[in-house]
Amino acid sequence: MALAPEDQRPSGDLSKVDASAGEAPAPAYDRIAVIVNPAAGQDRPILGVMNTAFHAAKVDWEVFVTKKTGDGQRYTKLAVEQGFPVVAVYGGDGTVGAVASALIGTEVPLAIFPGGTANVMSVELGIPNDLAQACALAFSGAGKTRKIDMGQIGDRQFMLRIGIGFEAEMVEGADRQLKDKLGTFAYALSALQALRLPKLARYRLTLDGHQREIEGMTCIIANTGNVGRTNLALVPGIHVSDGLLDVIVVRRGDVPALLAVAASVLSGSAGAEPLQHFQAREVSVEMEPQQAVTIDGEMVDVSPIHVKVIPDALRVIVPVNAGPV
């Protein structure tokens, strides 16, 4: 992984690095680029909050506002070229993932300011939902940097997961107006609607060269298991820094099966009967019939599906008291 030029690296003592955990103290940055997605989440006076926080800390900050697809990555690359020692992003998981993908290989850390509906990655990493507190992680000494993995499919990177079948239909059914009104409950309502006509498929999986064939209603390839709620995961044991992808298949397309999976998530127990869980560094999926696919909450048309993990892909600023991820 390439290091940033010497004159672009933040000042501060990075000598106390826990190599096993991929952690380092986060210096108090005095210059920061903030990429804002104005369409994310609910309407809030975010610029005023940021200005108050950064002005009080004497942090020089510059805002880049996204208007169309691709702006997040483009502005991130521009910020790195301009020598910003840290790049922050305000938006949902899709915007966060776009910015993160442009930071791979730069060693410039990412600061996440939660601004979306679910904010799955910020919940996973223990980043506070309060905007002022999230900002303070970059300059108050309350933050540390931690390396996390990302996934790659084709020439595209992702932070969270790829959903095939039922999960993709659930995401597709939760429109912007519904998410603005109900938040994460919009996905639950969409899920109930998708359950009216559950569709099964036969998945042919290749996991690090080993093949398996399973029938199910959804297949998920996950980098993180968080579902947008603290201490709630798709299955126990999924970690965003373990160098592995987690493949989850829900086998029966009926309500009792999904309730069993939900009970497993809520109780933190493993081995729910309708759910299959595998781990691999590289994953290929073929399906019959074809199903809808989503990447980090965005509907996509992609075939074939071949995914690999990028270990320690980037550094993210997290609270110093955040536990292992």
Secondary structure as UniProt FT lines:
FT   HELIX           6..8
FT   TURN            19..22
FT   STRAND          23..25
FT   STRAND          31..36
FT   TURN            38..39
FT   HELIX           46..56
FT   TURN            57..58
FT   STRAND          60..65
FT   TURN            69..70
FT   HELIX           71..81
FT   TURN            82..83
FT   STRAND          87..91
FT   HELIX           93..103
FT   TURN            104..106
FT   STRAND          110..114
FT   HELIX           120..125
FT   HELIX           131..136
FT   TURN            137..139
FT   STRAND          143..153
FT   TURN            154..155
FT   STRAND          156..158
FT   STRAND          161..165
FT   HELIX           166..173
FT   HELIX           176..182
FT   TURN            183..184
FT   HELIX           185..194
FT   TURN            195..196
FT   STRAND          201..207
FT   TURN            208..209
FT   STRAND          210..216
FT   STRAND          218..222
FT   TURN            230..231
FT   TURN            236..237
FT   TURN            240..241
FT   STRAND          245..250
FT   HELIX           255..267
FT   TURN            273..274
FT   STRAND          275..280
FT   STRAND          282..288
FT   STRAND          293..295
FT   TURN            296..297
FT   STRAND          298..300
FT   STRAND          305..319
FT   TURN            320..321
//
